[in-house]
Amino acid sequence: MGAAGSVDPVAEHDRTRAALRAVIPRLAGLLRAAPDVDALSGVPPWTVGDAGAHLCAVYLAYCSAFTGEFADWDSVLPPDDGPFTERITAVNARSIGLLDAEERRHLGDLVTERGERFLHVTRDLAPGTPVRTPWYGQQVVLTLAAATGLMLSESLLHGLDVARGARLPWTVGADEARLVIGQSMPAVMPLALNETKARGVDIAFEVVIKGGPRLAVVVDDGTATVTRDAAPRTYDCRITAEPAAFLLISFRRTPLWRAIARGRIRAGGRRPWLAVRLNELIAGP
């Protein structure tokens, strides 16, 4: 998986779909088993019910990109593009209000219905099929492969949030994390760049995920490019990480220091101390 162009995009997309198909019933069972939907989740101030409602909204949004079933975007999206983190924060805050109290009693059923619908309506589409994602930006279009990876990411991470609030077990597997990192992060990391902090910055990171993939993250004066399995070049900093650890650090679900202490992430290269800058420069959506 290390050489440029070595990934079969169709096969990996199929694996991502299979991972999403497998996580949906896990999520549904978790939401049904949660003893108190009003308990704080792993991402306060959201409750367990808020995290579940957000997941239902995510599934609905991605389905609607193909079915058009959700038309009330004005109630959710900010009127203008702004900084990525502010836009996502506003959309997320509004998304949890899309379900009423009665619907929140059936979060497991809704997650199942909407997740299976997404898999159904996209089953015959190529990984490169364009997907409009106005919640990331008014003109942002991703590929279906990236969108499916992001749905898997949302499912795994918010499943963890629900589980932490409900005090129930939840795992983020290494293979699942590799699929998320390889499929979605090259598309989303440049969108999530903190342009203010990145002004005047010139750093090339190599992120090596154990077992694959490998990402070249180049920050150049307020812009970022992320290339998967890029041709060899010189990097300022090389970050080697276990897949689940990197995913959880990237999305602020575990602190960097804890992963370092447990040997799950380490830095090398000419300027290893720059590793901490990556998490500062790329915002956690």
Backbone hydrogen bonds, N-H to C=O, Kabsch-Sander energy under -0.5 kcal/mol:
donor,donor_aa,acceptor,acceptor_aa,energy
6,S,3,A,-1.8
12,E,8,D,-2.5
13,H,9,P,-2.0
14,D,10,V,-2.4
15,R,11,A,-2.0
16,T,12,E,-2.2
17,R,13,H,-2.6
18,A,14,D,-2.2
19,A,15,R,-2.3
20,L,16,T,-2.4
21,R,17,R,-2.8
22,A,18,A,-1.8
23,V,19,A,-1.8
24,I,20,L,-1.7
26,R,22,A,-0.7
27,L,23,V,-2.7
28,A,24,I,-2.6
29,G,25,P,-2.4
30,L,26,R,-2.2
31,L,27,L,-2.8
32,R,28,A,-2.1
33,A,29,G,-1.7
34,A,30,L,-1.1
39,A,36,D,-1.6
41,S,46,W,-2.6
42,G,161,D,-1.5
46,W,43,V,-1.7
48,V,39,A,-2.6
49,G,37,V,-3.1
51,A,47,T,-2.3
52,G,48,V,-2.1
53,A,49,G,-2.6
54,H,50,D,-2.6
55,L,51,A,-2.0
56,C,52,G,-2.1
57,A,53,A,-2.0
58,V,54,H,-2.6
59,Y,55,L,-2.6
60,L,56,C,-2.1
61,A,57,A,-2.6
62,Y,58,V,-2.3
63,C,59,Y,-2.2
64,S,60,L,-2.7
65,A,61,A,-1.1
66,F,63,C,-2.0
67,T,63,C,-2.3
68,G,64,S,-2.0
71,A,69,E,-0.7
73,W,71,A,-1.4
75,S,72,D,-1.2
76,V,73,W,-1.8
77,L,73,W,-3.1
87,R,83,P,-2.5
88,I,84,F,-2.8
89,T,85,T,-2.5
90,A,86,E,-2.2
91,V,87,R,-2.5
92,N,88,I,-2.9
93,A,89,T,-2.1
94,R,90,A,-1.8
95,S,91,V,-2.3
96,I,92,N,-1.3
97,G,94,R,-1.4
98,L,95,S,-1.6
104,R,100,D,-2.0
105,R,101,A,-0.6
105,R,102,E,-1.1
106,H,103,E,-1.9
107,L,104,R,-0.8
110,L,106,H,-2.3
111,V,107,L,-2.7
112,T,108,G,-1.9
113,E,109,D,-2.7
114,R,110,L,-2.8
115,G,111,V,-2.4
116,E,112,T,-2.3
117,R,113,E,-1.6
118,F,114,R,-2.1
119,L,115,G,-1.9
120,H,116,E,-2.0
121,V,117,R,-2.9
122,T,118,F,-1.4
123,R,120,H,-1.0
125,L,122,T,-1.6
129,T,126,A,-2.0
131,V,142,L,-3.2
133,T,140,V,-2.4
136,Y,133,T,-2.0
137,G,133,T,-0.8
140,V,137,G,-1.6
142,L,131,V,-2.8
144,L,129,T,-1.5
145,A,127,P,-2.7
147,A,143,T,-2.5
148,T,144,L,-2.8
149,G,145,A,-2.1
150,L,146,A,-2.2
151,M,147,A,-2.2
152,L,148,T,-2.2
153,S,149,G,-2.3
154,E,150,L,-3.0
155,S,151,M,-2.1
156,L,152,L,-2.5
157,L,153,S,-2.8
158,H,154,E,-2.5
159,G,155,S,-1.5
160,L,156,L,-1.7
161,D,157,L,-1.9
162,V,158,H,-2.5
163,A,159,G,-2.7
164,R,160,L,-2.6
165,G,161,D,-1.8
166,A,162,V,-2.7
167,R,163,A,-1.1
168,L,163,A,-2.2
173,G,171,T,-0.6
177,A,173,G,-2.5
178,R,174,A,-2.4
179,L,175,D,-1.9
180,V,176,E,-2.1
181,I,177,A,-2.7
182,G,178,R,-2.6
183,Q,179,L,-2.6
184,S,180,V,-2.5
185,M,180,V,-1.1
185,M,181,I,-0.6
187,A,184,S,-0.9
188,V,184,S,-2.2
189,M,185,M,-2.5
191,L,187,A,-0.6
192,A,188,V,-2.0
193,L,190,P,-0.9
194,N,281,L,-3.5
195,E,193,L,-1.3
198,A,194,N,-1.9
199,R,195,E,-0.7
199,R,196,T,-0.9
201,V,198,A,-2.0
203,I,219,V,-1.9
205,F,203,I,-0.6
205,F,217,V,-3.4
206,E,237,C,-2.6
207,V,205,F,-0.5
207,V,215,L,-3.3
208,V,206,E,-0.7
208,V,239,I,-3.6
209,I,207,V,-0.7
209,I,213,P,-2.3
210,K,208,V,-0.5
210,K,241,A,-2.6
212,G,209,I,-3.1
215,L,207,V,-2.9
216,A,227,T,-2.9
217,V,205,F,-2.5
217,V,215,L,-0.7
218,V,216,A,-0.6
218,V,225,T,-2.7
219,V,203,I,-2.8
219,V,217,V,-0.6
220,D,218,V,-0.5
220,D,223,T,-2.6
221,D,201,V,-3.6
222,G,198,A,-1.7
223,T,220,D,-0.6
225,T,218,V,-2.0
227,T,216,A,-2.3
229,D,214,R,-3.6
230,A,227,T,-0.6
236,D,204,A,-2.0
237,C,204,A,-1.7
238,R,268,G,-2.2
239,I,206,E,-3.4
239,I,237,C,-0.5
240,T,238,R,-0.5
240,T,266,R,-2.6
241,A,208,V,-2.3
242,E,264,R,-2.7
246,F,242,E,-2.5
247,L,243,P,-2.2
248,L,244,A,-2.4
249,I,245,A,-2.4
250,S,246,F,-2.6
251,F,247,L,-1.7
252,R,249,I,-1.7
253,R,248,L,-3.5
254,T,248,L,-1.1
259,A,255,P,-1.4
260,I,256,L,-2.3
261,A,257,W,-2.6
262,R,258,R,-1.6
263,G,260,I,-1.6
264,R,259,A,-2.8
265,I,259,A,-0.8
266,R,240,T,-2.5
268,G,238,R,-2.6
270,R,235,Y,-0.7
271,R,236,D,-3.0
274,L,271,R,-2.0
275,A,272,P,-1.9
276,V,273,W,-0.8
277,R,274,L,-1.6
278,L,274,L,-0.7
278,L,275,A,-1.0
279,N,275,A,-0.6
280,E,276,V,-0.7
281,L,277,R,-2.6
282,I,278,L,-2.3
283,A,192,A,-2.7
283,A,281,L,-0.7
